[in-house]
Amino acid sequence: MNTVAKCPKCGFTADNGFSDCPGCGVIVSKFLKRENELKAIKEAEAGEIRHSIENLNHAQSLFIRQKKEWGEILTGFETRNKYSIMNVQGNQILEAEEEGGSFATVLSRLFLTYLRPFTISIFSADGNEIFVLDRPFRFYFHELNVRKPDGTLLGKIKRRFALLRRIYDVLDRSEREIFQLFGPILRPWTFLIKKDDQEQGKIVKKWSGLAKEVFTDADHFGINFPKGADTNQKAVFLGALFLIDFVHFEKSKN
């Protein structure tokens, strides 16, 4: 009795079984082995992404450390921003890095400094991209979009006009205001997360002394999320923290 064989790569079929496909020449056993290996890798990556998102979902507070490179410290030339994102136990659960490297991005860092447009990717602990933050160029009305890697909008941050005050609207994917960020004049390192004029959480830059701030990677931030904030909202608040870092703290350095 003849058996029917079908190539898993090109779909070639034959009445008799074969180990090498007559259609495309692939060695079937090796092809299947490789396919199984790739499937296992993808499943592992998906598991790590789920784990990182679960860590973010369960976190009520996070600590963010901006990494500094010696080239930037010694020359003053702005390099790509990089951040470690840690839970309250001090374990890194995510990392973020500004994209760049092209001639255009180098010029924008050189001449636009803190005003430059940027894209920051947030990665899981094993390097899989889970969120993308993109900031268009704005001179005053700064804004930032938070997306999934496939481009799906999760929310955005927009600065509101205010004399002598620092106010940002936190918007959902439909651009409805869900929270506000308010920076008190007498607390320059703090942004309160407010809803209906009630404090729900806060973003704080932790001052650790001039020498340490300048000569180490000690730019630290803390964020306390509003109770009940979901994963997407927490990703938007992380985006707000990075935008605030650029606009208000890199500006002061420059």
HELIX and SHEET records of a PDB file:
HELIX    1   1 VAL A   28  HIS A   58  1                                  31    
HELIX    2   2 TRP A   70  THR A   75  1                                   6    
HELIX    3   3 PHE A  103  PHE A  111  1                                   9    
HELIX    4   4 THR A  113  LEU A  115  5                                   3    
HELIX    5   5 LEU A  210  PHE A  215  1                                   6    
HELIX    6   6 THR A  231  ILE A  244  1                                  14    
HELIX    7   7 ASP A  245  GLU A  250  3                                   6    
HELIX    8   8 LYS A  251  LYS A  253  1                                   3    
SHEET    1   A 2 ALA A   5  LYS A   6  0                                        
SHEET    2   A 2 THR A  13  ALA A  14 -1                                        
SHEET    1   B13 SER A  61  LYS A  67  0                                        
SHEET    2   B13 LYS A  82  MET A  86 -1                                        
SHEET    3   B13 GLN A  92  GLU A  98 -1                                        
SHEET    4   B13 PHE A 118  SER A 124 -1                                        
SHEET    5   B13 GLU A 129  ARG A 135 -1                                        
SHEET    6   B13 GLU A 143  ARG A 147 -1                                        
SHEET    7   B13 LEU A 153  ARG A 160 -1                                        
SHEET    8   B13 ARG A 166  ASP A 172 -1                                        
SHEET    9   B13 GLU A 177  GLY A 183 -1                                        
SHEET   10   B13 THR A 190  LYS A 195 -1                                        
SHEET   11   B13 GLN A 198  LYS A 206 -1                                        
SHEET   12   B13 ASP A 219  ASN A 224 -1                                        
SHEET   13   B13 SER A  61  LYS A  67 -1                                        
END                                                                             
